[in-house]
């Protein structure tokens, strides 16, 4: 068993929202469980009873109650809470009642500075924007889209859109012209809300030309709303500030439980992005349930370092849905240095801070020590996601951030706007592991024949429906694209595309994407284990590995590394890298070649582009294997094109 890095005090465990829920189950239903695994088994077996308990415990607001929890248990095609009429916005703004002056949102932006929005002001702005959307002719089912950063305007626009029964979708302002059009063209929006520029790492980025092109490419748009920060308001556009100050009653339209709330997208790194549609009720239930695993309640101050183009932007509102104050960070996390975000955490007295694993790895590599630089006395919990957090990352957090902090990494996906495996506030934290499987989420590891594995690496699957699973893909009339994405491997079972190992006690380790599997002489491995070994060396900042299995030829596995500043990839460093792989993984996984690169290509959400690089190396068309507008660093792909071309000629 791996090292225990932290254990909660009895007082903290008993004061958690998870403990409150356990007491609720005992008091109202007479249910007691020997341990968490027994509780989890009940939650994924007795779906009706579990989700009814979540609904009641969290006081889900509905103008009409549900007839039953599950109308159909099929997967795909589950029917949740037939008869229920509600609105997602109500689940958020109910916390304004009697708390009008308490801060709901804090926004720290390189572009706009620091702003604060009380619960009362949030409700008033949502009501005002909703009023103007109705005046623009926005009706139930229409699409309202935005190109906005992670600031208060984006949340107000989301809640206003949802309150009138329209469907929301957002792209980050740093996304490329083609990537944005690839997404929004598919859903034919009626209204486009955008910010004409932003400041990043001290530089002003003017997006007016890009927005002109996007507007021209979206003939369905009838109204353009602009937040001008670098130029004047364009002719025919409405100023955002003109929408927020009208006195109007807050009146959310009740909609069906499965009425579309928002459209999010697959990464879009290969092919056209999949427009994934989630519903009002499913997102409300999943967010409420997940808040148990994050131990959230009114009075907390929560932040997740995210862009508006990542599903964590949507997920952060689970904290707002519990009455917590959410602090938004809009800016370069490494400007002026890697302590910038930690100063924000300290200044806002955050109780919960989350970020992508790459952020914590970057802090480790930069050698910063937040515990020495800032006051983190208010910080109680840390979250991590986006890619597996290495054991070194765990150690850095406990040695350089805070010794008495609950670290709760999660792994889930855009597809379900939630997590499969995550934290539990009453369990110990062990290096490299996620504490438990999510309540209500029947996560298992399967072998290729569909047999469950315990303690072995297998495909991450979900064997029972979840209320936040996609309602459908926009434009996928016969459901074939949805089926092929999740259900064509194991009939009636969701296959997510990650490698996972689940222990007897329910703890787990994610090993990376299963479609980027390395298979060396019959031994299959997720790439994350190699990254942990290689990037554990001080001389290596980043890395990417692909296993190229050629038909009729021996496989070839190159490893690409970004050396630390001032370090050159020489034979001595190659020997140390190979030694680290031999010692920490297996000699089978010594690469055929180690290649120095300046950058590892990544998606906008920070994931390494293993599959596109692999397809390129196997002869794929560079223009088709990846959509550069969906990359954080598109120029990095040029090296790999040249490398693949050179190998093809050798």
PALUM-275223 format. One line per 5 residues: number of its first residue (from 0); for each residue x negated, z negated, y of C-alpha. Coordinates in Angstrom, 1 decimal, padded with zeros to 4 digits. Layout:
// residues N
NUM = X,Z,Y | ...
END
This chain:
// residues 650
0 = 000.0,000.0,000.0 | -001.3,000.8,003.5 | -002.3,-001.7,006.1 | 000.3,-003.7,008.0 | -000.3,-003.4,011.7
5 = 002.6,-005.3,013.1 | 005.5,-007.5,011.9 | 008.4,-008.7,014.0 | 009.0,-012.4,014.7 | 012.1,-013.9,013.1
10 = 013.5,-014.3,016.6 | 013.0,-010.6,017.5 | 014.4,-009.4,014.2 | 017.5,-011.5,014.5 | 018.1,-010.4,018.2
15 = 018.0,-006.7,017.3 | 021.0,-004.4,017.5 | 020.5,-003.6,013.9 | 020.9,-007.3,013.1 | 024.1,-007.3,015.3
20 = 025.4,-004.4,013.2 | 024.7,-006.2,010.0 | 026.6,-009.3,011.2 | 029.4,-007.0,012.3 | 029.7,-005.5,008.8
25 = 029.8,-009.0,007.3 | 032.3,-010.4,009.7 | 034.7,-007.4,009.8 | 034.3,-005.9,006.3 | 032.8,-008.7,004.2
30 = 029.7,-006.5,003.5 | 026.3,-008.1,002.8 | 023.2,-006.3,001.5 | 020.2,-007.6,-000.4 | 017.9,-005.4,001.7
35 = 017.8,-002.4,003.9 | 017.6,000.0,001.0 | 020.9,-001.4,-000.3 | 022.4,-000.9,003.1 | 021.1,002.6,003.3
40 = 022.5,003.5,-000.1 | 025.9,002.3,001.0 | 025.7,004.3,004.2 | 025.0,007.6,002.4 | 027.4,007.0,-000.4
45 = 030.4,005.6,001.4 | 030.3,008.0,004.3 | 033.9,007.4,005.5 | 033.3,003.6,005.6 | 029.9,003.8,007.3
50 = 030.9,006.2,010.1 | 034.1,004.4,010.7 | 032.0,001.2,011.2 | 029.7,003.1,013.6 | 032.7,004.3,015.6
55 = 034.2,000.8,015.9 | 030.9,-001.1,016.5 | 029.9,001.2,019.4 | 033.4,001.6,020.8 | 033.6,005.4,020.7
60 = 036.1,006.4,023.4 | 038.9,008.7,022.3 | 042.2,009.6,023.9 | 043.5,010.3,020.4 | 042.1,008.6,017.3
65 = 041.0,010.4,014.2 | 043.3,010.9,011.2 | 040.4,010.2,008.8 | 036.6,010.4,009.0 | 035.9,013.2,006.6
70 = 038.4,016.0,006.2 | 036.0,018.0,004.0 | 032.7,016.8,002.6 | 031.4,020.3,001.9 | 027.9,021.3,003.0
75 = 027.9,023.6,004.9 | 031.5,023.3,006.3 | 032.0,019.6,006.5 | 035.0,018.6,008.7 | 034.5,015.4,010.7
80 = 037.2,013.2,012.3 | 040.1,015.7,012.3 | 042.7,014.8,014.9 | 040.3,013.0,017.3 | 040.3,014.0,020.9
85 = 037.4,012.7,023.1 | 034.7,013.8,025.5 | 030.9,013.2,025.3 | 030.7,012.4,029.0 | 033.0,009.4,028.5
90 = 030.6,007.9,026.0 | 028.0,007.8,028.8 | 030.0,007.0,031.9 | 031.9,004.1,030.4 | 028.8,002.1,031.2
95 = 029.5,002.6,034.9 | 032.5,000.3,034.7 | 031.7,-002.9,036.4 | 028.0,-001.9,036.7 | 028.2,000.5,039.6
100 = 025.1,-000.8,041.4 | 022.8,-001.1,038.3 | 020.3,001.8,038.0 | 021.3,004.4,035.5 | 018.5,006.9,036.1
105 = 015.0,006.7,037.6 | 013.3,010.1,038.1 | 009.6,010.3,038.8 | 008.7,013.9,039.7 | 005.6,015.6,041.0
110 = 007.9,017.9,042.9 | 010.5,015.6,044.2 | 008.9,012.1,044.1 | 010.6,009.0,042.9 | 014.4,008.9,043.0
115 = 016.9,006.3,041.6 | 020.6,006.9,040.7 | 023.0,004.0,040.1 | 025.7,004.1,037.6 | 028.3,004.4,040.3
120 = 026.4,007.3,042.0 | 025.9,009.0,038.7 | 029.6,009.0,038.0 | 030.4,010.1,041.5 | 028.0,013.1,041.3
125 = 029.3,014.1,037.9 | 032.8,014.1,039.2 | 031.8,016.1,042.3 | 029.9,018.8,040.3 | 032.8,019.0,037.8
130 = 035.2,019.6,040.7 | 033.1,022.4,042.0 | 032.7,024.0,038.5 | 036.5,024.1,038.2 | 036.7,025.7,041.6
135 = 034.2,028.4,040.3 | 036.6,029.1,037.5 | 034.7,027.3,034.7 | 037.1,026.6,031.9 | 037.0,025.0,028.4
140 = 034.6,027.0,026.3 | 032.7,028.8,029.1 | 028.9,028.5,029.1 | 027.0,026.8,032.0 | 023.2,027.2,031.7
145 = 020.3,025.7,033.6 | 016.6,026.3,034.2 | 015.7,022.8,035.4 | 013.0,020.2,034.8 | 013.5,016.8,033.4
150 = 015.1,015.3,036.5 | 018.4,013.7,037.5 | 020.0,017.1,038.5 | 019.8,018.3,034.9 | 021.6,015.3,033.5
155 = 024.3,015.4,036.2 | 024.9,019.1,035.5 | 025.1,018.4,031.7 | 027.7,015.7,032.1 | 029.7,017.6,034.6
160 = 029.7,020.7,032.3 | 030.8,018.6,029.3 | 033.4,016.8,031.2 | 035.3,020.1,031.9 | 035.0,021.2,028.3
165 = 032.4,023.9,029.1 | 029.3,024.4,026.9 | 025.8,023.5,028.2 | 022.4,025.0,027.6 | 019.1,024.4,029.3
170 = 015.6,026.0,029.4 | 012.5,024.4,030.9 | 011.3,026.0,034.1 | 007.8,026.7,032.6 | 009.3,029.0,029.9
175 = 008.6,032.7,030.2 | 011.1,035.3,031.5 | 011.6,036.9,028.1 | 012.0,033.6,026.2 | 014.8,032.5,028.6
180 = 016.6,035.8,028.5 | 016.3,035.8,024.6 | 018.2,032.5,024.7 | 020.8,032.9,027.4 | 021.7,036.6,026.8
185 = 023.1,035.6,023.4 | 025.6,033.1,024.9 | 026.8,035.0,028.0 | 026.9,032.2,030.6 | 029.3,032.1,033.6
190 = 027.1,029.8,035.8 | 023.4,029.6,036.1 | 021.8,026.5,037.8 | 018.1,026.7,038.6 | 015.2,025.2,040.6
195 = 013.1,027.8,042.3 | 009.8,026.2,041.7 | 008.0,023.0,040.8 | 004.7,021.2,041.2 | 002.5,020.7,038.1
200 = -000.9,019.1,038.1 | -001.0,019.3,041.9 | -000.3,023.0,042.0 | 003.0,024.6,043.3 | 004.5,027.0,040.9
205 = 006.8,029.6,042.6 | 009.5,030.8,040.1 | 011.6,032.8,042.5 | 010.5,036.2,041.1 | 011.2,035.1,037.6
210 = 014.6,033.8,038.5 | 015.5,037.1,040.2 | 014.7,038.9,036.9 | 016.7,036.4,034.9 | 019.6,036.7,037.1
215 = 019.5,040.5,036.9 | 019.3,040.2,033.1 | 022.4,038.1,032.8 | 025.4,040.2,033.9 | 027.9,037.6,032.7
220 = 026.8,035.1,035.4 | 029.4,034.9,038.2 | 027.9,032.0,040.2 | 024.3,031.1,040.9 | 023.4,027.5,041.9
225 = 019.9,026.9,043.3 | 017.8,023.8,043.9 | 015.4,025.2,046.5 | 012.0,023.5,046.7 | 009.6,026.4,047.5
230 = 011.8,028.8,049.5 | 015.1,029.3,051.3 | 018.4,029.5,049.5 | 019.0,033.1,048.3 | 021.9,035.0,049.7
235 = 025.1,034.5,047.6 | 023.7,031.4,045.9 | 025.2,027.9,046.2 | 022.9,025.0,047.1 | 022.9,022.3,044.4
240 = 023.2,019.5,047.0 | 026.4,021.1,048.2 | 027.9,020.4,044.8 | 027.0,016.7,044.5 | 028.6,015.1,047.6
245 = 032.3,015.8,047.4 | 034.6,012.9,046.7 | 036.6,013.7,043.6 | 038.1,011.6,040.8 | 036.2,011.4,037.5
250 = 038.5,012.9,034.9 | 036.9,014.2,031.7 | 039.0,016.7,029.6 | 039.7,015.4,026.1 | 038.5,018.0,023.5
255 = 038.5,018.2,019.8 | 035.8,016.2,017.9 | 034.0,019.4,016.9 | 034.4,021.2,020.3 | 031.0,022.7,021.3
260 = 029.0,020.4,023.6 | 025.7,022.2,024.0 | 023.6,025.0,022.6 | 020.0,024.4,021.7 | 017.5,026.8,020.1
265 = 015.0,027.0,017.3 | 011.5,027.5,018.6 | 011.8,031.2,018.9 | 008.1,031.7,017.9 | 009.2,034.4,015.5
270 = 012.2,036.6,015.9 | 015.2,035.8,018.2 | 015.8,032.1,018.7 | 018.7,030.7,016.7 | 021.4,029.3,019.1
275 = 022.4,026.1,017.5 | 025.8,024.7,018.5 | 026.4,020.9,018.3 | 029.8,019.2,019.0 | 030.9,016.4,021.3
280 = 031.9,013.9,018.6 | 029.0,014.6,016.2 | 026.4,014.0,018.9 | 028.1,010.9,020.2 | 028.2,009.4,016.7
285 = 024.6,010.4,015.8 | 023.2,009.1,019.1 | 025.0,005.8,018.7 | 023.8,005.4,015.1 | 020.2,006.3,016.1
290 = 020.2,003.7,018.9 | 020.3,001.0,016.2 | 017.0,002.3,014.9 | 015.6,002.2,018.4 | 017.0,-001.2,019.1
295 = 018.6,-000.2,022.4 | 021.1,-002.1,024.5 | 022.1,-002.6,028.2 | 019.2,-004.0,030.2 | 016.6,-001.9,028.5
300 = 014.4,000.5,030.4 | 013.8,003.6,028.3 | 011.7,006.7,028.7 | 010.6,009.6,026.4 | 007.9,011.9,027.7
305 = 009.6,015.3,027.3 | 010.2,018.6,028.9 | 013.8,019.8,029.3 | 013.1,022.5,026.7 | 012.6,020.1,023.8
310 = 015.4,018.4,021.8 | 014.0,015.0,022.9 | 015.4,015.8,026.3 | 018.9,015.8,024.7 | 018.1,012.9,022.5
315 = 017.0,010.6,025.3 | 020.6,010.2,026.5 | 021.3,008.0,023.4 | 019.7,005.2,025.5 | 022.0,006.0,028.4
320 = 024.9,005.9,026.0 | 024.0,002.3,025.3 | 024.0,001.3,029.0 | 020.2,001.3,029.3 | 018.3,002.6,032.3
325 = 016.6,005.9,031.5 | 013.4,006.8,033.4 | 012.5,010.5,033.6 | 008.9,011.8,034.0 | 008.5,015.3,035.4
330 = 004.9,016.3,035.8 | 001.6,016.9,034.1 | 000.8,013.9,031.8 | -002.9,014.3,032.4 | -002.9,014.5,036.2
335 = -004.9,013.1,037.8 | -006.0,011.6,034.5 | -004.7,010.5,031.1 | -003.6,007.1,032.5 | -001.0,008.7,034.8
340 = 001.9,008.2,032.4 | 000.8,004.7,031.5 | 000.8,003.8,035.2 | 004.4,005.0,035.3 | 005.2,002.9,032.2
345 = 003.8,-000.2,033.9 | 005.3,000.5,037.3 | 008.8,001.0,036.0 | 008.5,-002.0,033.6 | 009.7,000.1,030.7
350 = 010.7,-001.7,027.5 | 010.7,001.5,025.3 | 008.4,004.4,025.8 | 008.2,007.5,023.5 | 006.1,010.7,023.5
355 = 004.9,013.4,021.2 | 002.1,012.5,018.8 | -000.1,015.0,020.7 | 000.1,012.8,023.8 | -001.1,009.7,022.0
360 = -003.9,011.8,020.3 | -004.9,013.1,023.7 | -005.2,009.6,025.1 | -007.3,008.6,022.1 | -009.6,011.5,022.5
365 = -009.9,010.9,026.2 | -011.1,007.3,025.5 | -008.5,005.6,027.8 | -007.4,002.0,027.3 | -004.0,001.4,028.9
370 = -004.1,-002.3,027.9 | -007.1,-002.8,030.2 | -005.9,-000.5,033.0 | -002.3,-001.5,033.6 | 000.2,-004.3,033.0
375 = 002.3,-003.5,029.9 | 003.9,-006.9,029.5 | 007.4,-005.5,029.6 | 006.7,-002.9,026.9 | 008.3,-003.9,023.6
380 = 008.6,-000.6,021.7 | 006.9,002.7,021.3 | 008.1,005.9,019.7 | 006.3,009.1,018.6 | 007.5,012.5,017.2
385 = 006.9,016.2,017.4 | 004.2,016.2,014.7 | 002.8,013.5,012.4 | 001.0,010.7,014.1 | -002.3,010.1,012.4
390 = -003.5,006.7,011.1 | -006.1,006.8,013.9 | -003.2,007.2,016.4 | -001.6,004.1,015.0 | -004.9,002.2,015.3
395 = -005.5,003.3,018.8 | -002.0,002.1,019.9 | -002.6,-001.4,018.5 | -006.1,-001.6,019.8 | -005.9,000.1,023.1
400 = -002.2,-000.1,024.2 | -000.7,-003.4,023.0 | -001.2,-005.6,020.0 | 002.4,-007.0,020.0 | 004.4,-003.8,020.2
405 = 006.8,-002.2,017.7 | 005.6,001.3,017.0 | 008.4,003.4,015.5 | 007.5,007.1,014.9 | 010.4,009.4,014.0
410 = 010.8,012.8,012.4 | 013.9,014.9,012.7 | 014.7,018.2,014.4 | 016.4,020.3,017.0 | 018.7,021.4,014.2
415 = 020.6,018.1,013.9 | 019.6,016.6,017.3 | 018.6,013.5,015.5 | 016.1,011.9,013.1 | 015.8,011.9,009.3
420 = 013.2,009.1,009.1 | 012.4,006.6,011.8 | 012.0,002.9,012.7 | 013.6,-000.4,011.8 | 013.1,-003.3,014.2
425 = 013.0,-005.9,011.4 | 010.4,-004.2,009.2 | 006.6,-004.2,009.2 | 004.7,-001.3,010.7 | 002.1,000.3,008.3
430 = -000.5,002.8,009.4 | 000.6,006.4,009.0 | 004.1,005.6,007.7 | 007.6,005.8,009.0 | 009.5,002.7,008.2
435 = 012.8,003.9,006.7 | 015.3,006.6,006.2 | 018.1,006.8,008.8 | 021.4,005.2,008.1 | 024.0,007.7,007.1
440 = 021.3,010.3,006.4 | 020.8,011.1,002.7 | 017.2,012.0,003.0 | 015.3,012.8,-000.3 | 012.2,014.6,-001.5
445 = 012.9,017.4,-003.9 | 010.6,019.4,-006.2 | 011.1,023.2,-006.5 | 013.7,022.7,-009.2 | 015.8,020.3,-007.1
450 = 014.7,017.1,-008.8 | 014.2,014.0,-006.7 | 010.7,012.8,-006.2 | 009.6,009.2,-005.5 | 006.1,008.6,-004.3
455 = 005.3,012.3,-004.5 | 005.2,015.0,-001.9 | 008.3,017.3,-001.9 | 010.7,019.2,000.3 | 012.6,017.1,002.8
460 = 016.3,017.6,002.0 | 019.5,016.0,003.0 | 022.1,015.8,000.2 | 025.2,014.7,002.3 | 026.6,016.0,005.5
465 = 025.9,014.5,008.9 | 028.3,014.7,011.9 | 025.5,016.1,014.1 | 024.7,019.0,011.8 | 025.2,022.4,013.5
470 = 028.8,023.5,013.9 | 027.5,027.1,013.7 | 025.0,029.4,015.2 | 026.4,031.3,018.3 | 027.2,034.8,017.2
475 = 026.8,034.2,013.5 | 030.3,035.3,012.7 | 030.1,035.0,008.9 | 027.8,032.0,008.8 | 025.1,033.9,006.9
480 = 022.3,033.0,009.3 | 023.2,029.3,009.1 | 023.3,029.4,005.3 | 019.9,031.2,005.1 | 018.3,028.7,007.5
485 = 019.2,025.6,005.5 | 021.1,026.1,002.3 | 019.8,029.1,000.4 | 017.1,027.0,-001.5 | 019.2,024.2,-003.0
490 = 023.0,024.9,-003.3 | 025.0,022.5,-001.2 | 021.9,020.7,000.0 | 020.2,020.9,003.5 | 016.5,021.9,003.2
495 = 014.7,021.1,006.4 | 011.3,022.8,006.0 | 009.1,019.7,006.0 | 007.0,018.1,003.4 | 007.7,014.4,002.8
500 = 006.8,011.6,000.5 | 009.3,008.8,000.1 | 008.2,005.5,-001.5 | 010.3,003.2,-003.6 | 010.9,001.0,-000.6
505 = 012.2,003.9,001.5 | 009.2,004.2,003.8 | 007.9,007.7,004.2 | 005.1,010.0,005.3 | 005.6,013.5,006.8
510 = 003.0,016.0,005.8 | 003.9,018.9,008.1 | 005.9,022.1,007.7 | 006.5,023.2,004.1 | 006.4,026.8,005.1
515 = 002.8,026.4,006.2 | 001.8,024.9,002.8 | -001.8,025.1,001.6 | -002.1,025.8,-002.1 | -005.7,025.6,-003.3
520 = -006.1,026.3,-007.0 | -002.7,024.9,-007.9 | -002.8,021.8,-005.6 | -000.3,021.9,-002.8 | -000.9,020.1,000.4
525 = 000.7,019.8,003.9 | -001.7,020.7,006.7 | -001.3,017.3,008.4 | -003.7,015.6,005.9 | -006.5,018.0,006.8
530 = -005.8,017.6,010.5 | -006.0,013.8,010.1 | -009.4,014.1,008.5 | -010.8,016.7,010.9 | -009.4,015.3,014.1
535 = -010.6,011.9,013.1 | -014.1,013.0,014.1 | -015.0,012.3,017.7 | -016.5,015.7,018.1 | -013.2,017.5,017.3
540 = -010.4,017.7,019.8 | -007.9,019.9,017.9 | -007.7,022.0,014.9 | -005.5,024.5,012.9 | -005.8,025.6,009.3
545 = -004.0,028.4,007.4 | -004.2,029.3,003.7 | -004.1,033.1,003.3 | -002.9,034.1,-000.2 | -003.5,037.8,-000.6
550 = -001.9,039.8,-003.3 | -004.5,040.6,-005.9 | -007.3,038.8,-004.0 | -008.7,035.3,-003.9 | -007.1,033.2,-001.2
555 = -009.0,032.5,002.0 | -008.6,029.4,004.1 | -010.1,029.4,007.6 | -010.2,026.2,009.8 | -010.2,026.7,013.5
560 = -011.5,023.8,015.6 | -011.7,022.9,019.3 | -014.9,020.9,019.8 | -014.9,018.0,022.3 | -016.3,018.6,025.8
565 = -020.0,019.2,025.6 | -020.0,019.6,021.9 | -021.0,022.9,020.1 | -019.9,023.8,016.6 | -023.2,024.0,014.8
570 = -024.1,023.7,011.1 | -024.5,019.9,011.4 | -020.9,019.6,012.8 | -019.6,021.9,010.1 | -021.2,019.7,007.5
575 = -019.6,016.6,009.0 | -016.2,018.4,009.1 | -016.5,019.4,005.4 | -017.6,015.9,004.6 | -014.6,014.4,006.3
580 = -012.3,016.7,004.3 | -014.1,016.0,001.0 | -013.9,012.2,001.5 | -010.4,011.9,003.0 | -008.5,014.8,001.3
585 = -010.3,016.6,-001.5 | -013.2,018.9,-002.1 | -010.6,021.5,-003.1 | -009.6,021.8,000.6 | -013.1,022.6,002.0
590 = -012.4,025.6,004.2 | -013.9,029.0,003.5 | -014.9,029.3,007.1 | -014.9,027.0,010.2 | -014.4,028.8,013.5
595 = -014.8,027.5,017.0 | -011.9,028.2,019.4 | -011.1,027.1,022.9 | -007.4,026.3,022.3 | -005.0,025.9,019.4
600 = -001.8,028.0,020.0 | 001.2,025.7,020.4 | 004.9,025.9,021.0 | 006.4,024.6,024.2 | 007.2,021.4,022.3
605 = 003.6,021.0,021.2 | 003.8,022.1,017.6 | 000.9,024.1,016.2 | 001.7,027.8,015.4 | 000.5,027.7,011.8
610 = 003.1,030.2,010.5 | 002.7,032.9,013.1 | -001.1,032.6,012.8 | -000.8,032.9,009.0 | 001.5,036.0,009.3
615 = -000.9,037.6,011.7 | -003.9,037.0,009.3 | -001.9,038.5,006.5 | -001.4,041.7,008.5 | 001.6,041.0,010.6
620 = 002.2,042.9,013.9 | 000.9,040.7,016.8 | 004.0,041.7,018.8 | 006.4,040.6,016.1 | 004.9,037.5,014.6
625 = 005.2,035.4,017.7 | 007.1,035.4,021.0 | 004.5,034.5,023.6 | 007.1,033.4,026.1 | 007.9,030.5,023.7
630 = 004.3,029.4,023.7 | 002.7,026.7,025.8 | -000.6,028.6,025.9 | 000.1,032.3,025.2 | -003.4,033.5,026.0
635 = -004.8,031.4,023.1 | -003.3,033.9,020.7 | -005.6,036.7,021.8 | -008.5,035.1,020.0 | -006.6,035.0,016.7
640 = -005.5,038.7,017.1 | -009.2,039.7,017.5 | -010.2,037.5,014.6 | -007.5,039.0,012.3 | -008.6,042.5,013.3
645 = -012.2,041.8,012.6 | -011.4,040.3,009.2 | -009.2,043.3,008.3 | -012.2,045.6,009.0 | -014.7,043.5,007.1
END
